[in-house]
Amino acid sequence: GQQLNQSPQSMFIQEGEDVSMNCTSSSIFNTWLWYKQDPGEGPVLLIALYKAGELTSNGRLTAQFGITRKDSFLNISASIPSDVGIYFCAGRAGGYQKVTFGIGTKLQVIP
Amino acid sequence: SAVISQKPSRDICQRGTSLTIQCQVDSQVTMMFWYRQQPGQSLTLIATANQGSEATYESGFVIDKFPISRPNLTFSTLTVSNMSPEDSSIYLCSVPTRQGLQDGYTFGSGTRLTVV
């Protein structure tokens, strides 16, 4: 089955710093999704990517769909305390098909 | 995007009993997905629930353990049957939704289950 490797699994950063996390897949995806999960909540979609090479921003967040279609990264610029949470990448092979999730990156921001 | 009401939000259950989790969506959706998130782990798809047909289960999950109902296009239930401590997890429902230009998935807030 499809496997996603997400790294790093956890990070501690100072408020104001930039953050980068990435995911690699054993197979090709047609869609990459990035989610954030706060404690006691379900994941919330941050950014969706649909084309190889696509670079998309959402406020301080920027994500890219890798050219090989087997990887994606998420950058957060100028981190703030409310960025704390678990960030998941997810890939989909096509249409509303099964989505495979990465293991998550737990982000902690030190004020 | 769709709004999902999931309940209960948490429960503590005795082993051997069953718990039914409900998800209500504010719009009609063809597919609903049920996930399990074990402590400190990622989300694992349990099954896809389609209205009017039996749910499709992923490898490692069976209908006898996780029966699913989908009586209409806005509602689904997942039952965790004959529970053991290994079933302690967060269970989440999800539906495909469109948010602006993004096609993604909306999740319920989850049910945190502890089996003692």
Interface residues (C-beta under 8 A of the other chain):
Chain A: G1 T31 L33 G40 E41 G42 P43 V44 L45 I47 A48 Y50 F88 Y96 K98 V99 F101 G102 I103 G104
Chain B: I4 Q6 S9 M31 F33 Q41 S42 L43 T44 L45 T48 E58 S59 L92 S94 P96 Q99 Q102 D103 G104 Y105 T106 F107 G108 S109 G110 R112
